[in-house]
Amino acid sequence: MSYRSILVNIDIDGPVAPIVMAAIDLAQRHGARLIGHCAADTPLPMPLPEGGSLFTSTWQQLREGIETRLEEVHVGFERLTSGSVKTEWRQHLRNPTHAVVEASRSADLIVMAASDGAATGDNYRFADPAGVVVRAGRPVLATGDQFERIRAEKIIVAWKDTREARRAVADAVPLLAAAKEVTVATVATEADQWLRDGLNDTTAFLAAHGIKAESKLIESPDEYIELFNFIDASGADLVVSGAYGHSRLREWAFGGVTRSLLNETRLSRFMSS
């Protein structure tokens, strides 16, 4: 199992090089085709009763500015990837989150920055990682701040016996197989046999893929604090987890651990839903 096609989303206002270099490195390691992607839009202004043409003209100028910037990002992508990996380029003048979700059908994995963590920010100029991971049907690897290489040597699997976590473990197999150290960790108020069986089954699943993983069961009433204490103490450079949330009128609600992981921009996070 390997990633054969990786989509890297580039924020129109963000630095191009760090996220592209990180994606190039990942694509080279997996022999994958790299799809560069950038999208942005501007809201349609609400014209006053008089002067509507001025608003329309301003809106058109803003869109033309976006198109110019999209071409600049494209040039930067081509310059950085030249001769290194097979590539494809896609750009869209539309809502960036919607555009990434649509383009994800061509990729095994989405790589994107999450500079604002779980916050949506300006949804006309930045793809929302929370919205993408819930809607895309593909795993999302959110890079840490300014990373130009996605380190995945020491991986923590934040395990819960849920559909999302099972999906994340399966989706992350290519990364887990290349890691030097993998730990499957879960936090619970009480360590019962059902939890132990879940950890044993997960490590056995990974062993069947040639991945040696340790298990860690932590007893604590505070899942968030103990999980992040363990991640900090472990020195992990990548956390694999399910993304838990639901949609309601295009607003995304997330559990505390999922939101906190998205906000941990100092390390890379791999999520599936």
C-alpha positions in Angstrom: 0.0 0.0 0.0 1.3 3.4 -0.9 0.1 6.9 -1.7 0.2 7.2 -5.5 -1.3 10.7 -5.8 -0.9 13.5 -3.3 -2.8 16.8 -3.4 -1.0 19.8 -1.8 -3.2 22.8 -1.1 -1.4 26.1 -1.2 -3.1 29.1 0.6 -3.1 32.0 -1.8 -1.7 34.4 0.9 0.6 32.0 2.6 4.2 31.3 1.8 4.4 28.8 -1.1 7.8 27.2 -0.5 7.4 25.5 2.9 4.2 23.5 2.1 5.3 22.7 -1.4 8.8 21.5 -0.3 7.2 19.3 2.4 4.8 17.8 -0.2 7.7 17.2 -2.7 9.6 15.3 0.0 6.6 13.2 0.8 5.8 12.5 -2.9 9.4 11.5 -3.5 9.3 9.0 -0.6 6.2 7.4 -1.9 6.8 7.7 -5.6 3.6 9.7 -5.9 2.3 12.2 -8.4 1.9 15.7 -6.8 -1.1 17.8 -7.6 -0.6 21.4 -6.8 -3.8 23.2 -5.8 -4.7 26.8 -5.0 -8.1 28.5 -4.8 -9.6 31.8 -3.6 -12.6 34.0 -4.1 -14.1 37.3 -3.0 -17.5 37.9 -1.7 -20.0 39.6 -4.0 -20.5 43.1 -2.6 -23.9 44.3 -1.6 -24.6 47.3 -3.8 -26.3 50.4 -2.5 -29.4 51.6 -4.4 -27.2 54.0 -6.3 -23.6 53.3 -7.3 -24.1 49.6 -7.9 -21.8 49.8 -10.9 -19.0 51.0 -8.7 -19.4 48.0 -6.4 -19.4 45.6 -9.3 -16.3 47.2 -10.8 -14.5 46.9 -7.4 -15.6 43.2 -7.1 -14.3 42.5 -10.6 -11.0 44.1 -9.8 -10.6 42.0 -6.7 -11.3 38.9 -8.8 -8.7 39.9 -11.3 -6.2 40.4 -8.5 -6.9 36.9 -7.3 -6.4 35.5 -10.8 -3.0 37.3 -11.0 -2.0 35.9 -7.7 -3.1 32.4 -8.6 -0.8 32.5 -11.6 2.1 33.7 -9.4 1.5 30.7 -7.0 1.5 28.4 -10.1 4.8 29.8 -11.2 6.3 29.3 -7.8 4.9 25.7 -7.6 6.4 24.9 -11.0 9.8 26.4 -10.1 10.0 24.4 -6.8 8.9 21.1 -8.3 10.8 21.3 -11.6 12.5 17.9 -12.3 11.8 16.5 -8.8 8.4 14.7 -9.1 5.5 14.3 -11.6 3.1 17.1 -11.2 -0.3 18.5 -12.1 -1.6 22.0 -11.4 -5.2 23.1 -10.5 -6.4 26.6 -9.7 -9.9 27.9 -9.1 -11.6 31.2 -8.6 -14.0 29.8 -6.0 -14.4 29.0 -2.3 -11.1 27.3 -1.4 -12.6 24.7 1.0 -15.2 23.6 -1.6 -12.4 23.5 -4.3 -10.1 21.3 -2.2 -13.0 18.9 -1.4 -13.9 18.6 -5.0 -10.3 18.1 -6.1 -9.7 15.4 -3.4 -11.3 12.8 -5.5 -8.1 12.7 -7.6 -5.8 12.1 -4.6 -5.0 9.5 -2.0 -3.9 12.1 0.5 -4.4 15.8 1.0 -1.5 17.9 2.4 -2.3 21.3 3.7 -1.1 24.0 6.1 -3.3 24.8 9.1 -1.8 28.1 10.3 -5.0 29.1 12.1 -5.5 25.6 13.6 -9.1 24.7 13.9 -10.2 28.3 13.2 -11.8 28.8 9.8 -10.3 32.3 9.3 -11.1 34.0 6.0 -13.0 31.3 4.2 -12.7 33.1 0.9 -8.9 32.9 0.9 -8.0 29.9 3.1 -9.2 26.3 3.0 -10.6 25.3 6.3 -8.8 22.1 7.4 -11.7 21.1 9.7 -14.2 21.4 6.8 -11.9 19.5 4.4 -11.2 16.5 6.7 -14.9 16.0 7.4 -16.1 16.4 3.8 -13.3 15.2 1.5 -13.5 11.4 2.1 -9.7 11.4 2.0 -7.1 11.6 4.8 -5.7 15.1 5.6 -2.1 15.7 6.7 -1.9 19.1 8.3 1.7 20.2 8.4 3.3 22.0 11.3 4.3 25.6 11.1 6.9 26.3 8.4 7.8 22.7 7.9 9.7 22.0 4.7 9.9 18.3 5.5 7.2 16.2 7.0 8.9 14.2 9.7 7.1 11.0 10.5 9.7 9.0 12.4 8.0 8.9 15.8 4.2 8.6 15.4 1.5 8.5 18.1 -1.9 7.0 17.1 -4.5 8.7 19.3 -6.8 5.7 19.5 -10.5 5.5 20.2 -12.6 2.6 19.2 -14.6 4.5 16.6 -15.1 4.4 12.9 -13.0 7.6 12.4 -10.0 6.2 14.3 -10.2 2.9 12.5 -10.3 4.7 9.2 -7.3 6.9 10.2 -5.1 3.9 11.1 -5.8 2.2 7.8 -5.2 5.4 5.8 -2.0 6.1 7.6 -0.4 2.7 7.0 2.1 4.0 4.4 3.4 6.5 6.9 3.3 4.1 9.8 5.2 1.5 7.8 8.1 4.0 7.3 8.2 5.2 10.9 11.0 4.2 13.3 8.6 4.2 16.3 4.8 3.8 16.5 2.7 3.9 19.7 -1.0 3.4 19.9 -2.2 5.4 22.9 -5.6 5.7 24.5 -6.9 7.6 27.5 -9.8 6.3 29.6 -11.2 6.8 33.1 -10.9 3.1 33.7 -8.7 0.5 32.0 -11.1 -2.3 31.3 -10.7 -5.5 29.1 -12.7 -4.0 26.2 -10.1 -1.2 25.9 -7.2 -3.6 26.1 -8.8 -5.8 23.4 -9.2 -2.7 21.2 -5.5 -1.8 21.6 -4.4 -5.4 21.0 -6.5 -5.7 17.8 -5.1 -2.4 16.5 -1.4 -3.4 17.1 -2.2 -6.8 15.6 -3.6 -5.1 12.5 -0.5 -3.0 12.1 1.7 -6.0 12.7 0.0 -7.7 9.7 1.3 -4.8 7.6 4.8 -5.2 9.0 4.5 -2.4 11.5 5.7 -3.0 15.0 3.7 -0.8 17.4 3.7 -0.4 21.1 0.4 0.2 23.0 -0.2 2.6 25.8 -3.3 2.7 28.0 -3.5 5.7 30.2 -6.0 5.9 33.1 -7.3 9.4 33.6 -10.6 11.3 33.8 -9.2 14.1 31.6 -8.6 12.8 28.1 -7.3 16.0 26.7 -4.7 16.8 29.4 -3.3 13.3 29.6 -3.2 12.7 25.9 -1.3 15.9 25.2 1.0 15.3 28.2 1.9 11.9 26.7 2.4 13.4 23.2 4.7 16.1 24.6 6.7 13.6 26.6 7.1 11.2 23.7 8.7 13.7 21.4 6.3 12.6 18.6 6.6 14.4 15.3 3.2 13.2 13.9 -0.1 12.3 15.5 -2.7 10.1 13.7 -6.3 10.4 14.8 -9.9 10.3 13.8 -11.6 13.6 13.2 -14.9 13.8 15.2 -17.5 16.3 14.1 -20.7 16.9 12.3 -22.0 19.5 9.8 -24.9 21.8 10.4 -25.6 24.6 7.9 -22.0 24.6 6.8 -20.7 25.0 10.4 -18.3 22.4 11.8 -18.5 21.3 15.4 -15.6 19.3 16.8 -14.9 17.4 20.0 -12.3 18.9 22.3 -9.4 16.6 21.4 -9.9 16.9 17.6 -10.0 20.7 17.9 -7.0 20.8 20.2 -5.0 18.6 17.8 -5.8 20.9 14.9 -4.6 23.8 17.0 -1.2 22.0 17.7 0.6 23.7 14.8 4.0 22.8 16.2 3.6 19.2 14.9 2.1 17.5 11.9 -1.4 15.9 12.3 -2.9 13.1 10.2 -6.7 12.9 10.3 -9.5 10.9 8.7 -13.2 11.1 9.2 
